[in-house]
Amino acid sequence: MTDARPRRFGFLMFPAFEELDLVGPWEMATMWRDYAGGPECLTVSQQGGPVRCAKGLRCAADHDFTGCPELDYLLVPGGLSAFEEMNNPGLVDWLHQRAATCQHVLSVCTGAFILHAAGLLRDRRATTHWLAMERLSTLPGVEAVDQRWLRDGNVWTSAGVSAGIDLLLAFIESIDGAGAAHSVQKNAEYYPDGRIYGDG
């Protein structure tokens, strides 16, 4: 008798995605893996290999679409290029197919628009970066909600950039309990002080 395969958390990459949209959740997810028995973590892009991010950081995806193993969870980052990728049939079709076998799908920032293109936000509540909230509200079948993050069934969305960190902590708590989320938060020393700089 063989053991069940380990859980896997996939992180989608595409050209010019916003760095922290992915790296923030990746940090939380890999700490979950290392300190609280969380899933294996991997990155995937349409072609695999090197990807240049929005601010110039270069990274490399572990897998291309055809070689990506089965996933339990999948996160889609955002950035301005998400508005191009939502019209990329290869990426959108792959996401649609993968979402059917994933337990949960998550997005950060404008990644919500890619989720919508893949048919994952139909009759759901969702959020995104504040600059894109009005545009999100015009999409058919979506109730746009101005929140830091939210869950509607097995689809999770968050506001922009840093909000993905909060999304992941809430997701970890939902999947593996408050103890796991506490361990991740403590090891990451993620305790925002709430200070708002300037007048706005």
C-alpha positions in Angstrom: 0.0 0.0 0.0 1.4 3.4 -1.0 1.0 6.6 0.9 -1.3 9.3 -0.6 0.6 11.9 -2.6 1.5 15.1 -0.7 -0.7 18.2 -1.1 0.5 20.6 -3.8 0.0 24.4 -4.0 0.7 25.9 -7.4 1.5 29.5 -8.2 0.8 30.7 -11.7 3.4 33.0 -13.4 3.0 35.0 -16.5 5.0 37.9 -18.1 5.0 41.1 -16.0 3.0 39.8 -13.0 3.3 42.0 -9.9 6.1 40.6 -7.8 4.5 40.8 -4.3 1.2 39.4 -5.6 3.0 36.1 -5.8 6.1 36.4 -3.6 4.0 37.5 -0.5 1.7 34.5 -0.7 4.6 32.2 -1.6 6.4 33.2 1.5 3.4 32.4 3.7 2.8 29.1 1.8 6.4 27.9 2.1 6.5 28.8 5.8 3.2 26.7 6.1 5.1 23.9 4.4 8.2 24.2 6.5 6.8 25.0 9.9 3.3 23.6 10.0 3.1 20.6 7.7 1.6 22.5 4.7 1.6 21.5 1.1 4.5 21.3 -1.4 4.8 24.6 -3.3 5.6 24.9 -7.0 5.5 27.5 -9.8 4.0 27.1 -13.2 3.9 29.2 -16.4 2.7 28.6 -19.9 6.1 27.9 -21.3 8.0 27.2 -18.1 11.4 28.7 -17.3 12.4 32.4 -17.0 9.7 35.0 -16.4 10.4 38.8 -16.0 8.1 40.4 -13.5 6.4 43.9 -13.5 9.2 45.7 -11.7 12.1 43.8 -13.4 12.6 40.9 -11.0 13.5 37.7 -12.9 12.3 34.3 -11.7 11.8 30.9 -13.3 8.7 28.7 -13.3 9.3 25.1 -12.2 6.8 23.7 -14.8 5.1 24.5 -18.0 1.4 23.8 -18.4 1.8 20.4 -19.9 4.3 19.2 -17.3 2.5 20.6 -14.2 1.5 17.9 -11.8 -1.9 17.6 -10.1 -2.6 20.5 -7.8 -4.8 20.9 -4.7 -4.6 24.7 -4.6 -3.7 27.3 -7.2 -3.0 31.0 -6.9 -3.2 33.6 -9.7 -1.3 36.9 -9.2 -2.2 40.2 -10.9 -0.6 43.3 -12.2 -1.4 45.4 -15.3 -0.4 42.5 -17.5 -3.4 40.5 -16.1 -5.6 42.5 -18.5 -3.6 41.0 -21.4 -3.5 37.5 -19.9 -7.2 37.4 -19.5 -7.3 37.3 -23.3 -4.7 34.6 -23.6 -6.7 31.5 -24.6 -3.9 29.1 -23.7 -3.6 30.4 -20.1 -7.3 30.9 -19.6 -8.2 27.4 -20.9 -5.5 25.8 -18.7 -6.8 27.6 -15.6 -10.4 26.6 -16.4 -9.3 22.9 -16.7 -7.1 23.0 -13.6 -9.8 24.8 -11.5 -12.1 21.8 -12.1 -9.7 19.5 -10.2 -8.3 21.9 -7.6 -9.9 22.1 -4.1 -9.4 25.9 -4.0 -8.4 28.7 -6.4 -7.1 32.0 -5.2 -6.3 35.3 -6.8 -4.5 38.5 -5.8 -5.2 41.9 -7.2 -6.2 42.0 -10.8 -5.7 38.2 -11.0 -9.5 38.2 -10.4 -9.9 39.3 -14.0 -8.1 36.1 -15.2 -10.4 34.1 -12.9 -13.4 35.7 -14.5 -12.1 35.0 -18.0 -11.8 31.3 -17.0 -15.4 31.3 -15.8 -14.6 31.0 -12.1 -16.4 34.2 -10.9 -19.8 33.5 -12.3 -22.4 34.3 -9.7 -19.7 35.0 -7.1 -18.6 37.8 -4.9 -15.0 39.0 -5.5 -12.5 41.8 -4.8 -9.5 43.2 -6.5 -7.1 46.2 -6.3 -9.0 49.4 -5.5 -8.0 51.0 -8.8 -9.8 48.1 -10.6 -12.9 47.8 -8.4 -15.1 49.8 -10.8 -14.1 47.7 -13.7 -14.7 44.5 -11.8 -18.2 45.6 -11.0 -19.0 45.8 -14.7 -18.2 42.1 -15.3 -21.2 40.0 -15.8 -22.1 37.7 -12.9 -19.7 39.3 -10.4 -20.6 41.1 -7.2 -17.6 43.4 -6.6 -17.0 43.8 -2.9 -14.5 46.3 -1.5 -12.7 44.1 1.1 -9.1 43.2 1.9 -9.9 39.6 0.9 -12.9 37.4 0.7 -14.0 33.8 0.1 -17.0 32.7 -2.0 -17.1 28.9 -1.9 -13.8 27.5 -3.1 -12.8 30.7 -4.8 -10.7 33.3 -2.8 -9.9 36.8 -4.0 -7.9 39.6 -2.5 -7.2 43.3 -2.9 -3.9 44.5 -4.3 -0.3 43.5 -3.8 0.3 43.2 0.0 -3.3 41.9 0.5 -2.2 38.5 -0.8 -0.3 37.9 2.5 -3.5 38.4 4.5 -5.4 36.2 2.1 -2.9 33.4 2.6 -3.0 33.5 6.4 -6.8 33.3 6.3 -6.6 30.5 3.8 -4.1 28.5 5.9 -6.4 28.9 8.9 -9.3 27.7 6.9 -7.5 24.6 5.7 -5.2 23.6 8.6 -6.5 25.6 11.5 -5.5 28.6 13.7 -2.4 26.9 15.0 -0.9 26.5 11.6 -1.7 30.1 10.7 -0.2 31.3 14.0 3.0 29.4 13.3 3.3 31.0 9.9 2.5 34.5 11.2 4.9 34.2 14.0 7.8 32.9 11.9 7.1 35.6 9.3 6.9 38.3 12.0 3.9 39.6 10.1 2.2 42.0 12.5 1.4 45.2 10.6 1.4 48.2 12.9 -1.6 49.8 11.2 0.2 53.1 10.6 -0.9 55.1 7.6 1.6 57.6 6.3 0.7 61.0 5.0 -2.8 62.4 4.8 -4.6 59.8 2.7 
